[in-house]
Amino acid sequence: MNQSAICAGTFDPLTMGHLDVIERASRIFPRVVIAVATNPGKDPLFSLEQRIELVKNSTAHLEGIEVDSFDGLLVDFAESKDVRVIVRGLRAFSDFEYEFQMALTNRKLKPRIETIFLMPKQDYSYVSSSNVRTVASLGGDISQFVPPPVQRALADRFDSNH
């Protein structure tokens, strides 16, 4: 049986909530693929290459982590990576409806791929990438919301804008 999982997102930027879910998944699965979505529909703060590098640097302390990018359907990408479990983080009850619908859609598309939900630590349940970008852009302290590599990248990005 394949013992791999996939954690996907835009990760623009990776937050402590994302990292917490990835760490939890890595304790359950010996191989975790972190799939960074290209998401051209969104206007990302960081390029795809920068986001991949930030995820790699922020997860370097974990074993069994692979970082890759994808576009298209996550279930197709998961299948191409021989992964049978999608791990999704649920921050708040408001995330549940969207994630539930997506999980059911993915099950219909690829019945062999399961979705499991993990909740980050309560400390991170309110942290979102968009909130982090806003706080960083206004010069606020984001050290409790993002790992150090992301904090440095955000400081570099916004210091050059002022």
Salt bridges, closest charged atoms under 4 A:
ASP12 OD2 - ARG133 NH1 3.91
ASP20 OD2 - ARG24 NE 2.73
GLU23 OE2 - HIS61 NE2 2.85
GLU66 OE2 - ARG31 NE 2.66
ASP68 OD2 - LYS81 NZ 2.97
ASP76 OD1 - LYS110 NZ 3.27
GLU79 OE1 - LYS110 NZ 2.96
ASP82 OD1 - ARG84 NH2 3.61
ASP95 OD2 - ARG91 NE 3.31
GLU99 OE2 - ARG88 NH2 2.82
